[in-house]
Amino acid sequence: MHTRHKFSSSGGTFRGHPLLRATALVVAAGLALAVAGCSTQPASTASEQTPSTIVLVTHDSFNLSKGTLEEFTKQTGITVEVQAAGDAGELVNKLVLTKDSPLGDVVFGIDNTFASRAVEAGVLEKYSSKDLTAAEDQYLLPKGSGREELTPIDNGDVCVNVDHEWFAKKGLAEPVTLADLIKPEYKNLFVVPAANSSSPGLAFLLATIAAFGETGWEGYWKSLVGNGVKIDGGWDDAYYVDFSGPSSKGDRPLVVSYASSPPFEVPKGSNVAPTGALLDTCFRQTEYAGVIAGTKYPTAAKKLVDFLFSVPVQNDIPENMYVFPVNAKATLPEGWSTYAKIATKPYVVSPSDIDKNRQTWLTQWAAIATP
């Protein structure tokens, strides 16, 4: 995943930086172990006690409205301490490297591109929320890749975003598909975050692998590079610096972002979105919560996982983390049904295939992207 958009909820004004982490996917072991050394978790004992505080380890973009986590405290008497641990990939790396000295009790932010690694490393207890229903089956991971250990919390589509106003002014038809992006008329118009240092960049790479297959995706990327695609280190630079959208400073009208980005570009008082998502280019990301193996407080940790899936939290997620809730009973903010579209046929790659091939794909991609 990814740093996320942080916009004003009253219009198209940005308050901070991006949706879906753009930090490096590979973290130094020394850093992770140093963080582990600062853990406040006590040593295990034979009998479980009710804690006064439990630790939620999450990505840097975790955000809920003031008072939301306090509601959990009111219900249970337990305070939640939030500990940020970087990007989705960095988060999983830290959990693996600190397995013998857990960073906390609950993790949120493992996505479907890294879930199988966390499961295989044994850093998660077997628990998925008792409140899940058949309506959420579509978000569950396969057996052996996280179904028993992870509870879906939110999802979002990583898609190519388009600056409608730019194309209208130029009188140029907008692209529709991934294949369109390598056509000559779109030369030097596209910017992407790097796959080896950005979660949305990795998601876009996976979309191209799903679309063109093992024998075709490298050729597609060579064509993208030949057609002048710009590759930035992260989503922040791609969206804010190089994209030509209203909230950005650049001159490239095509960028890898999210299907939930356009609602936050709508000016206050307007009902027209100046940008849009190309829904035939999307890769679906789902984020999960789970109980960290080795927690002294598994009962309390399970309650927090259930709480993250509860309707009050699910209703709070869209305007704070700018992704879609997964609970079928949750409601979306005004405007999302109009401007935040969901791809009907997003590209998918199985978690097991991602885990097996991730490093090979990234090495192959880097050879093309940085010849």
GIQUI-V678176 format. One record per residue. N is the residue number from 1. RES is the residue in three letters. PSI is psi in whole degrees, 0 to 359 (999 if undefined). OMEGA is omega in degrees with one decimal (* if undefined). NEAR is the number of other C-alpha atoms within 10 Angstrom. Layout:
n=N res=RES psi=PSI omega=OMEGA near=NEAR
n=N res=RES psi=PSI omega=OMEGA near=NEAR
This chain:
n=1 res=MET psi=289 omega=-137.3 near=32
n=2 res=HIS psi=125 omega=161.1 near=29
n=3 res=THR psi=159 omega=-167.3 near=26
n=4 res=ARG psi=160 omega=171.5 near=26
n=5 res=HIS psi=139 omega=169.6 near=27
n=6 res=LYS psi=96 omega=-173.9 near=20
n=7 res=PHE psi=163 omega=168.5 near=22
n=8 res=SER psi=138 omega=-179.4 near=14
n=9 res=SER psi=356 omega=-177.3 near=15
n=10 res=SER psi=3 omega=179.6 near=11
n=11 res=GLY psi=213 omega=-173.6 near=15
n=12 res=GLY psi=23 omega=-177.0 near=19
n=13 res=THR psi=129 omega=178.8 near=17
n=14 res=PHE psi=144 omega=175.7 near=17
n=15 res=ARG psi=351 omega=-175.6 near=11
n=16 res=GLY psi=223 omega=-178.5 near=11
n=17 res=HIS psi=181 omega=-145.0 near=18
n=18 res=PRO psi=172 omega=176.6 near=26
n=19 res=LEU psi=114 omega=176.8 near=25
n=20 res=LEU psi=120 omega=-168.1 near=30
n=21 res=ARG psi=136 omega=179.8 near=28
n=22 res=ALA psi=22 omega=177.0 near=30
n=23 res=THR psi=170 omega=-175.5 near=23
n=24 res=ALA psi=143 omega=-179.8 near=19
n=25 res=LEU psi=350 omega=179.0 near=21
n=26 res=VAL psi=121 omega=-175.3 near=15
n=27 res=VAL psi=144 omega=179.7 near=18
n=28 res=ALA psi=138 omega=-178.2 near=11
n=29 res=ALA psi=325 omega=-178.7 near=14
n=30 res=GLY psi=319 omega=179.0 near=11
n=31 res=LEU psi=313 omega=-178.7 near=12
n=32 res=ALA psi=319 omega=-178.8 near=20
n=33 res=LEU psi=329 omega=176.3 near=18
n=34 res=ALA psi=319 omega=177.2 near=11
n=35 res=VAL psi=319 omega=179.6 near=14
n=36 res=ALA psi=325 omega=-179.5 near=21
n=37 res=GLY psi=340 omega=179.8 near=13
n=38 res=CYS psi=1 omega=-177.0 near=9
n=39 res=SER psi=141 omega=179.7 near=16
n=40 res=THR psi=4 omega=-176.7 near=13
n=41 res=GLN psi=131 omega=177.5 near=19
n=42 res=PRO psi=165 omega=177.8 near=11
n=43 res=ALA psi=153 omega=-178.7 near=10
n=44 res=SER psi=149 omega=174.7 near=11
n=45 res=THR psi=169 omega=-175.3 near=8
n=46 res=ALA psi=329 omega=-177.7 near=6
n=47 res=SER psi=139 omega=-179.7 near=7
n=48 res=GLU psi=137 omega=176.6 near=13
n=49 res=GLN psi=159 omega=173.8 near=12
n=50 res=THR psi=118 omega=-175.0 near=14
n=51 res=PRO psi=160 omega=170.4 near=14
n=52 res=SER psi=335 omega=-178.4 near=12
n=53 res=THR psi=139 omega=167.6 near=17
n=54 res=ILE psi=156 omega=-173.7 near=23
n=55 res=VAL psi=126 omega=174.3 near=21
n=56 res=LEU psi=112 omega=178.4 near=24
n=57 res=VAL psi=128 omega=-171.8 near=25
n=58 res=THR psi=181 omega=177.6 near=24
n=59 res=HIS psi=168 omega=-173.3 near=27
n=60 res=ASP psi=341 omega=-175.6 near=21
n=61 res=SER psi=9 omega=176.2 near=24
n=62 res=PHE psi=131 omega=-178.3 near=17
n=63 res=ASN psi=130 omega=172.7 near=18
n=64 res=LEU psi=160 omega=-179.8 near=16
n=65 res=SER psi=150 omega=177.1 near=12
n=66 res=LYS psi=130 omega=179.2 near=8
n=67 res=GLY psi=345 omega=-177.3 near=9
n=68 res=THR psi=309 omega=178.7 near=14
n=69 res=LEU psi=333 omega=177.0 near=19
n=70 res=GLU psi=334 omega=176.9 near=15
n=71 res=GLU psi=323 omega=174.7 near=16
n=72 res=PHE psi=320 omega=178.3 near=17
n=73 res=THR psi=320 omega=178.3 near=16
n=74 res=LYS psi=322 omega=-177.5 near=10
n=75 res=GLN psi=326 omega=-170.6 near=10
n=76 res=THR psi=342 omega=-173.2 near=15
n=77 res=GLY psi=8 omega=-176.2 near=14
n=78 res=ILE psi=128 omega=176.7 near=19
n=79 res=THR psi=141 omega=178.1 near=17
n=80 res=VAL psi=121 omega=174.1 near=18
n=81 res=GLU psi=122 omega=-177.9 near=14
n=82 res=VAL psi=127 omega=179.0 near=18
n=83 res=GLN psi=110 omega=-179.4 near=17
n=84 res=ALA psi=142 omega=-176.1 near=16
n=85 res=ALA psi=26 omega=173.6 near=23
n=86 res=GLY psi=204 omega=-179.3 near=26
n=87 res=ASP psi=168 omega=178.7 near=29
n=88 res=ALA psi=316 omega=178.9 near=31
n=89 res=GLY psi=317 omega=178.8 near=29
n=90 res=GLU psi=321 omega=178.5 near=22
n=91 res=LEU psi=311 omega=-179.9 near=26
n=92 res=VAL psi=318 omega=178.5 near=29
n=93 res=ASN psi=317 omega=-179.5 near=24
n=94 res=LYS psi=320 omega=177.7 near=24
n=95 res=LEU psi=320 omega=-179.8 near=27
n=96 res=VAL psi=314 omega=-176.1 near=22
n=97 res=LEU psi=337 omega=-177.9 near=21
n=98 res=THR psi=25 omega=-175.8 near=20
n=99 res=LYS psi=323 omega=-177.6 near=19
n=100 res=ASP psi=352 omega=176.9 near=12
n=101 res=SER psi=77 omega=-169.8 near=19
n=102 res=PRO psi=142 omega=179.8 near=26
n=103 res=LEU psi=335 omega=-176.2 near=29
n=104 res=GLY psi=204 omega=-173.2 near=28
n=105 res=ASP psi=325 omega=-178.5 near=27
n=106 res=VAL psi=144 omega=174.6 near=29
n=107 res=VAL psi=138 omega=171.3 near=30
n=108 res=PHE psi=135 omega=175.5 near=25
n=109 res=GLY psi=356 omega=171.0 near=30
n=110 res=ILE psi=128 omega=-178.8 near=27
n=111 res=ASP psi=179 omega=-174.4 near=25
n=112 res=ASN psi=350 omega=175.7 near=30
n=113 res=THR psi=344 omega=-177.7 near=26
n=114 res=PHE psi=358 omega=-174.2 near=25
n=115 res=ALA psi=314 omega=-175.1 near=27
n=116 res=SER psi=328 omega=177.9 near=25
n=117 res=ARG psi=317 omega=178.8 near=23
n=118 res=ALA psi=319 omega=-179.2 near=21
n=119 res=VAL psi=312 omega=-177.9 near=21
n=120 res=GLU psi=331 omega=179.2 near=14
n=121 res=ALA psi=351 omega=177.2 near=14
n=122 res=GLY psi=30 omega=-177.8 near=16
n=123 res=VAL psi=4 omega=-177.9 near=24
n=124 res=LEU psi=141 omega=171.3 near=26
n=125 res=GLU psi=158 omega=175.4 near=19
n=126 res=LYS psi=102 omega=174.8 near=16
n=127 res=TYR psi=128 omega=167.4 near=20
n=128 res=SER psi=149 omega=-169.3 near=22
n=129 res=SER psi=136 omega=176.1 near=22
n=130 res=LYS psi=348 omega=-176.7 near=12
n=131 res=ASP psi=356 omega=176.8 near=13
n=132 res=LEU psi=144 omega=177.3 near=18
n=133 res=THR psi=177 omega=178.7 near=10
n=134 res=ALA psi=335 omega=-179.1 near=7
n=135 res=ALA psi=338 omega=-179.3 near=11
n=136 res=GLU psi=6 omega=-178.5 near=15
n=137 res=ASP psi=328 omega=-176.8 near=12
n=138 res=GLN psi=340 omega=-177.7 near=9
n=139 res=TYR psi=352 omega=-176.9 near=20
n=140 res=LEU psi=145 omega=177.3 near=19
n=141 res=LEU psi=162 omega=177.0 near=22
n=142 res=PRO psi=157 omega=175.2 near=13
n=143 res=LYS psi=136 omega=-178.0 near=9
n=144 res=GLY psi=348 omega=-179.2 near=13
n=145 res=SER psi=14 omega=175.6 near=22
n=146 res=GLY psi=355 omega=-177.3 near=26
n=147 res=ARG psi=321 omega=-176.7 near=20
n=148 res=GLU psi=343 omega=-172.8 near=19
n=149 res=GLU psi=340 omega=-170.2 near=25
n=150 res=LEU psi=140 omega=178.4 near=28
n=151 res=THR psi=124 omega=178.7 near=29
n=152 res=PRO psi=139 omega=-178.9 near=31
n=153 res=ILE psi=318 omega=179.0 near=27
n=154 res=ASP psi=166 omega=174.7 near=25
n=155 res=ASN psi=157 omega=178.2 near=21
n=156 res=GLY psi=153 omega=-179.8 near=25
n=157 res=ASP psi=124 omega=170.8 near=29
n=158 res=VAL psi=119 omega=-173.6 near=33
n=159 res=CYS psi=161 omega=167.7 near=30
n=160 res=VAL psi=129 omega=174.7 near=28
n=161 res=ASN psi=149 omega=-175.8 near=27
n=162 res=VAL psi=140 omega=175.5 near=27
n=163 res=ASP psi=97 omega=-177.2 near=22
n=164 res=HIS psi=319 omega=-175.4 near=19
n=165 res=GLU psi=322 omega=-179.9 near=16
n=166 res=TRP psi=312 omega=-177.9 near=20
n=167 res=PHE psi=324 omega=178.3 near=15
n=168 res=ALA psi=317 omega=-179.4 near=11
n=169 res=LYS psi=325 omega=-179.2 near=8
n=170 res=LYS psi=347 omega=-177.1 near=8
n=171 res=GLY psi=29 omega=-177.6 near=9
n=172 res=LEU psi=133 omega=178.3 near=11
n=173 res=ALA psi=140 omega=179.0 near=11
n=174 res=GLU psi=148 omega=172.6 near=19
n=175 res=PRO psi=163 omega=-179.7 near=19
n=176 res=VAL psi=318 omega=-173.4 near=15
n=177 res=THR psi=171 omega=173.8 near=14
n=178 res=LEU psi=321 omega=-179.3 near=20
n=179 res=ALA psi=329 omega=-180.0 near=15
n=180 res=ASP psi=330 omega=-171.9 near=12
n=181 res=LEU psi=345 omega=179.0 near=22
n=182 res=ILE psi=8 omega=177.5 near=23
n=183 res=LYS psi=149 omega=-176.0 near=13
n=184 res=PRO psi=327 omega=-177.1 near=11
n=185 res=GLU psi=346 omega=179.4 near=14
n=186 res=TYR psi=19 omega=179.0 near=21
n=187 res=LYS psi=133 omega=177.8 near=15
n=188 res=ASN psi=23 omega=-178.7 near=19
n=189 res=LEU psi=353 omega=-168.9 near=19
n=190 res=PHE psi=137 omega=175.3 near=27
n=191 res=VAL psi=138 omega=-178.7 near=26
n=192 res=VAL psi=151 omega=169.3 near=27
n=193 res=PRO psi=149 omega=-175.3 near=28
n=194 res=ALA psi=141 omega=-178.8 near=26
n=195 res=ALA psi=333 omega=-176.8 near=26
n=196 res=ASN psi=4 omega=178.3 near=24
n=197 res=SER psi=14 omega=-176.3 near=22
n=198 res=SER psi=132 omega=178.3 near=29
n=199 res=SER psi=313 omega=176.4 near=31
n=200 res=PRO psi=330 omega=175.4 near=31
n=201 res=GLY psi=318 omega=176.5 near=28
n=202 res=LEU psi=319 omega=179.2 near=25
n=203 res=ALA psi=319 omega=178.9 near=28
n=204 res=PHE psi=319 omega=175.6 near=27
n=205 res=LEU psi=316 omega=179.8 near=24
n=206 res=LEU psi=324 omega=176.2 near=25
n=207 res=ALA psi=318 omega=-179.0 near=24
n=208 res=THR psi=327 omega=176.6 near=24
n=209 res=ILE psi=319 omega=177.9 near=21
n=210 res=ALA psi=323 omega=-176.4 near=18
n=211 res=ALA psi=320 omega=-171.0 near=19
n=212 res=PHE psi=354 omega=173.6 near=16
n=213 res=GLY psi=172 omega=-177.5 near=12
n=214 res=GLU psi=331 omega=-176.8 near=12
n=215 res=THR psi=353 omega=-174.6 near=9
n=216 res=GLY psi=342 omega=-172.1 near=13
n=217 res=TRP psi=326 omega=179.5 near=20
n=218 res=GLU psi=320 omega=176.6 near=20
n=219 res=GLY psi=322 omega=177.2 near=13
n=220 res=TYR psi=315 omega=-179.1 near=19
n=221 res=TRP psi=326 omega=175.2 near=19
n=222 res=LYS psi=323 omega=177.1 near=16
n=223 res=SER psi=321 omega=176.5 near=17
n=224 res=LEU psi=312 omega=179.6 near=23
n=225 res=VAL psi=318 omega=178.2 near=19
n=226 res=GLY psi=337 omega=179.9 near=13
n=227 res=ASN psi=12 omega=170.9 near=19
n=228 res=GLY psi=20 omega=176.8 near=16
n=229 res=VAL psi=139 omega=175.3 near=24
n=230 res=LYS psi=134 omega=-178.4 near=19
n=231 res=ILE psi=114 omega=179.2 near=19
n=232 res=ASP psi=162 omega=-179.3 near=20
n=233 res=GLY psi=329 omega=-176.9 near=18
n=234 res=GLY psi=173 omega=179.8 near=26
n=235 res=TRP psi=322 omega=-177.5 near=33
n=236 res=ASP psi=307 omega=179.8 near=23
n=237 res=ASP psi=320 omega=-179.0 near=21
n=238 res=ALA psi=314 omega=-174.6 near=27
n=239 res=TYR psi=313 omega=-173.6 near=30
n=240 res=TYR psi=328 omega=-174.2 near=18
n=241 res=VAL psi=315 omega=-171.3 near=17
n=242 res=ASP psi=336 omega=177.7 near=23
n=243 res=PHE psi=149 omega=-176.9 near=26
n=244 res=SER psi=7 omega=-178.1 near=24
n=245 res=GLY psi=168 omega=-174.5 near=26
n=246 res=PRO psi=326 omega=-177.5 near=18
n=247 res=SER psi=7 omega=-174.1 near=15
n=248 res=SER psi=176 omega=-173.7 near=16
n=249 res=LYS psi=0 omega=-170.2 near=14
n=250 res=GLY psi=191 omega=-177.2 near=17
n=251 res=ASP psi=14 omega=178.9 near=16
n=252 res=ARG psi=119 omega=-172.8 near=24
n=253 res=PRO psi=7 omega=178.9 near=24
n=254 res=LEU psi=129 omega=-176.3 near=33
n=255 res=VAL psi=147 omega=172.0 near=26
n=256 res=VAL psi=121 omega=178.5 near=26
n=257 res=SER psi=228 omega=-174.2 near=31
n=258 res=TYR psi=154 omega=175.1 near=30
n=259 res=ALA psi=340 omega=178.9 near=28
n=260 res=SER psi=6 omega=177.1 near=25
n=261 res=SER psi=316 omega=-174.4 near=26
n=262 res=PRO psi=323 omega=-180.0 near=25
n=263 res=PRO psi=332 omega=-176.2 near=27
n=264 res=PHE psi=0 omega=173.4 near=28
n=265 res=GLU psi=354 omega=-179.3 near=21
n=266 res=VAL psi=120 omega=179.9 near=21
n=267 res=PRO psi=150 omega=178.3 near=16
n=268 res=LYS psi=131 omega=179.4 near=12
n=269 res=GLY psi=357 omega=-179.4 near=8
n=270 res=SER psi=158 omega=174.2 near=10
n=271 res=ASN psi=21 omega=-180.0 near=12
n=272 res=VAL psi=126 omega=177.5 near=13
n=273 res=ALA psi=122 omega=-179.5 near=19
n=274 res=PRO psi=347 omega=176.3 near=19
n=275 res=THR psi=166 omega=178.8 near=24
n=276 res=GLY psi=168 omega=177.2 near=23
n=277 res=ALA psi=135 omega=176.0 near=30
n=278 res=LEU psi=102 omega=-167.8 near=23
n=279 res=LEU psi=355 omega=174.4 near=22
n=280 res=ASP psi=11 omega=-178.1 near=17
n=281 res=THR psi=11 omega=-164.1 near=24
n=282 res=CYS psi=147 omega=169.0 near=32
n=283 res=PHE psi=130 omega=-174.8 near=28
n=284 res=ARG psi=126 omega=174.7 near=24
n=285 res=GLN psi=137 omega=173.0 near=23
n=286 res=THR psi=137 omega=178.0 near=24
n=287 res=GLU psi=148 omega=-172.4 near=25
n=288 res=TYR psi=160 omega=172.2 near=27
n=289 res=ALA psi=150 omega=179.1 near=30
n=290 res=GLY psi=165 omega=177.3 near=30
n=291 res=VAL psi=128 omega=-178.5 near=30
n=292 res=ILE psi=130 omega=178.6 near=29
n=293 res=ALA psi=137 omega=179.1 near=20
n=294 res=GLY psi=356 omega=177.2 near=20
n=295 res=THR psi=143 omega=175.8 near=25
n=296 res=LYS psi=345 omega=-172.1 near=24
n=297 res=TYR psi=62 omega=-176.5 near=22
n=298 res=PRO psi=325 omega=-179.7 near=20
n=299 res=THR psi=314 omega=177.4 near=14
n=300 res=ALA psi=322 omega=-179.8 near=23
n=301 res=ALA psi=319 omega=178.1 near=23
n=302 res=LYS psi=322 omega=177.9 near=21
n=303 res=LYS psi=323 omega=179.0 near=18
n=304 res=LEU psi=321 omega=175.7 near=28
n=305 res=VAL psi=314 omega=177.6 near=27
n=306 res=ASP psi=321 omega=-178.5 near=19
n=307 res=PHE psi=320 omega=179.1 near=19
n=308 res=LEU psi=333 omega=177.9 near=24
n=309 res=PHE psi=349 omega=-175.3 near=26
n=310 res=SER psi=156 omega=-175.1 near=18
n=311 res=VAL psi=316 omega=179.7 near=17
n=312 res=PRO psi=318 omega=178.0 near=15
n=313 res=VAL psi=317 omega=179.8 near=20
n=314 res=GLN psi=321 omega=177.2 near=23
n=315 res=ASN psi=336 omega=-177.0 near=20
n=316 res=ASP psi=340 omega=-173.0 near=21
n=317 res=ILE psi=314 omega=-172.5 near=25
n=318 res=PRO psi=314 omega=-175.6 near=20
n=319 res=GLU psi=357 omega=177.8 near=21
n=320 res=ASN psi=326 omega=177.6 near=19
n=321 res=MET psi=358 omega=169.7 near=22
n=322 res=TYR psi=39 omega=171.6 near=27
n=323 res=VAL psi=174 omega=-175.7 near=26
n=324 res=PHE psi=139 omega=172.6 near=26
n=325 res=PRO psi=158 omega=178.5 near=26
n=326 res=VAL psi=340 omega=179.1 near=27
n=327 res=ASN psi=123 omega=-175.1 near=23
n=328 res=ALA psi=342 omega=-179.5 near=13
n=329 res=LYS psi=355 omega=-179.2 near=12
n=330 res=ALA psi=158 omega=178.0 near=17
n=331 res=THR psi=151 omega=-178.9 near=16
n=332 res=LEU psi=152 omega=176.9 near=16
n=333 res=PRO psi=158 omega=177.0 near=12
n=334 res=GLU psi=134 omega=178.9 near=9
n=335 res=GLY psi=336 omega=-177.9 near=12
n=336 res=TRP psi=323 omega=-179.6 near=16
n=337 res=SER psi=336 omega=180.0 near=11
n=338 res=THR psi=315 omega=-170.3 near=12
n=339 res=TYR psi=334 omega=-178.3 near=22
n=340 res=ALA psi=89 omega=-177.1 near=24
n=341 res=LYS psi=155 omega=177.2 near=20
n=342 res=ILE psi=134 omega=178.7 near=19
n=343 res=ALA psi=133 omega=179.4 near=20
n=344 res=THR psi=334 omega=178.7 near=9
n=345 res=LYS psi=68 omega=-179.9 near=12
n=346 res=PRO psi=155 omega=174.3 near=19
n=347 res=TYR psi=142 omega=178.6 near=22
n=348 res=VAL psi=148 omega=171.4 near=18
n=349 res=VAL psi=133 omega=-175.1 near=17
n=350 res=SER psi=144 omega=178.6 near=15
n=351 res=PRO psi=323 omega=-179.4 near=22
n=352 res=SER psi=321 omega=177.5 near=18
n=353 res=ASP psi=321 omega=177.8 near=11
n=354 res=ILE psi=313 omega=-177.4 near=19
n=355 res=ASP psi=320 omega=-177.5 near=18
n=356 res=LYS psi=327 omega=-169.9 near=13
n=357 res=ASN psi=356 omega=-171.9 near=11
n=358 res=ARG psi=307 omega=-175.5 near=18
n=359 res=GLN psi=322 omega=177.6 near=12
n=360 res=THR psi=314 omega=179.2 near=11
n=361 res=TRP psi=317 omega=-179.2 near=21
n=362 res=LEU psi=323 omega=177.7 near=16
n=363 res=THR psi=317 omega=178.8 near=12
n=364 res=GLN psi=318 omega=180.0 near=12
n=365 res=TRP psi=315 omega=-177.8 near=20
n=366 res=ALA psi=325 omega=179.1 near=14
n=367 res=ALA psi=330 omega=178.4 near=12
n=368 res=ILE psi=317 omega=-174.5 near=16
n=369 res=ALA psi=330 omega=-179.4 near=17
n=370 res=THR psi=67 omega=-176.9 near=8
n=371 res=PRO psi=999 omega=* near=6
